[in-house]
Amino acid sequence: MKFTQALTTFSLLMSLATTAAAQNSAKEGLEKIKGNLNNSKANLQEYEKNLKTVDSNLAEVGKAKAQVESQQKQVLQQAEENNQAISRVNGQEKEIQALIADEQNKMNQENQKIQELEAMIAKIKENQKKRELNISDYQLQLNQLVEEKKIWSSRQSTLKEQNEQVNQKLRSLASEENEWKAKQRGYQGEVKRWGKEVERQQKISDSYNSLAEVK
């Protein structure tokens, strides 16, 4: 009889100890879940903040890229105008050189006529004076075109250098844009992952809260 009472008492104590241990374990599990939930929310906020920074940087890179592309368009247009100007000057130069050669040939012919036709010497000399003036005028124009050609040629080199600088900027911006896009994809993945983790932790927390309310 005494043995039976002792066994009953022992069983009762073990049951109470098991119940207390289970309550403590549930409380610790709930605290851990709450901690995980808070950590997940903190990570989500941090990655959302990083994503906003990346999006802002991508927008700035896009603006800079658009400006550089506009500069490139202007440089290419100016380069085309410069090439057209050089072609025009070259054409005028050839025309004037042909005029000078023609005048020189005529003057040579007139020199021969002076020897052959004494009667036409006065008139021919007058023509020579006019043609000399023409040659002088053409030569002056030619010198001016040569100087103008030098200016256009110098400007062409400058435009070529500017175009190379613009291309370098575009390459640099394209590389920077790719880097930011890669970071964007990474942060988007983290946001998605931690968003799911928050949902999972929230469900676990809600389940434990429901169990705690039932008890």
Protein Blocks (a to p, Z undefined) as FASTA:
>chain_A
ZZmmmmmmmmmmmmmmmmmmmmmmmmmmmmmmmmmmmmmmmmmmmmmmmmmmmmmmmmmm
mmmmmmmmmmmmmmmmmmmmmmmmmmmmmmmmmmmmmmmmmmmmmmmmmmmmmmmmmmlm
mmmmmmmmmmmmmmmmmmmmmmmmmmmmmmmmmmmmmmmmmmmmmmmmmmmmmmmmmmmm
mmmmmmmmmmmmmmmmmmmmmmmmmmmmmmmmmZZ
